[in-house]
Structure formats: structure tokens, C-alpha cells
Amino acid sequence: MGAVTALMYTHKTPEKVAGLILDSPFKDLRKLIKELASDRTGLPKFIFEPVISYIDLEIKSKTGFSVNELKVKNFMQNHAFK
């Protein structure tokens, strides 16, 4: 998550950043969670969708933040450095 945090923060202060070296940022947190869970358990990815949705609701109710908002590809397309 450090690479994604760096990407999402630097657009706010581009004058402070000369460059970034990122180690494997993910494009979509929801997809990453399903892939990791499936790899570790051997279960199909679709099995984890209801669990992720429940966790997302819990996170959103406590923080106002949704897992669905972490789609880095979309973020970078909208906030790319010019």
C-alpha cells in the first residue's frame, strides 16, 4: 500500500516530488484482495465477493472510505502529472 499512498499523495504536492520509485503498486484494491485470498486458500475468487462487500460496508461506516475508491488506474488518469 505504500506505493499507492505515495501515488495518491504526490498529486497534492507535486512541487515537493522530483520522482517516484514504486514497488508493485496495485491497480484495484478489491481485485487484489480477491486474488490474494484465492491464491492463499485455493477457492475461486467469486467466493470472496460477499465477504469483501461486508468488510467494505464496515470500513465505510467507520471511516467514510470505501475499498472501491482505491482504483489507482482511474485515479492516475484523472490526476496525472502534466
N, C-alpha and C positions, 0 to 999 in steps of 0.2 A: 504494500500500500504506500510505501514511501515514494516510489516513483510517481504514482498517480497524485499524491498530495503535492509533490513538487510541481507537476504539470499544472495542476489546478490553482496553485498559489501564485506561480510566477506571472500569470497574466495580469495580476493585480499590481505587481511592482516590476514591470519589465526593465526599468532603468537600473535595477539592482542586480540583474541577471545577465551575465555575458554568455552563458551557455549552460547546458544541462547534460549530464551523463546519467542515463536512466537504465536500471537493471530490470528488464522484463515487466514493464507496466502492462496491466490488463486493459482490455477494451470495454468490458461489460462485467460488472461485479456479479450480477445474478447468474450469468453464464459460467463464470469462473467457479462460483460456489457449486453449481451442478456438476461441472467437470471434476472438481476435486473430490466431491462426495462420491461420485460414481466410480472414479479411479480407486478410491480407498475401500469401497465396500463391494464393488463388483455389481452393484444394482444399476438398472437403467436410469438415465438422467431424469426422465419424466417423473419418477417416483418422488423426487425431492422438491418438485414444484409446490405442493401444498405446504410443506414444511417451511420453505423459503418465504412463501406468502405470509404465513403466520408470523415468522420472525420479523419480516418487514413491517407488518402491522404493529408489532410490539415496539420495534425501534422507532417507527414514525410517531406512535402515541407518546413516547417519552422524549423524543428529540426534535420532532418535526422534520426529520430527514428520512428519505426513502432510499432503499438499496437501488431502486430503479433509476435514481438520479445519477448514479455512478456509471455512466456510459461515456467513457473518456473519448472515444472517437467522435461522438456528437459534440462534446464539449470543445475539443480541439478545432473542429470545423467551424464552430461559432466564435471561438476566441483565439484563433491562430494569430501568431505574431506577424505583423505586417511590416 
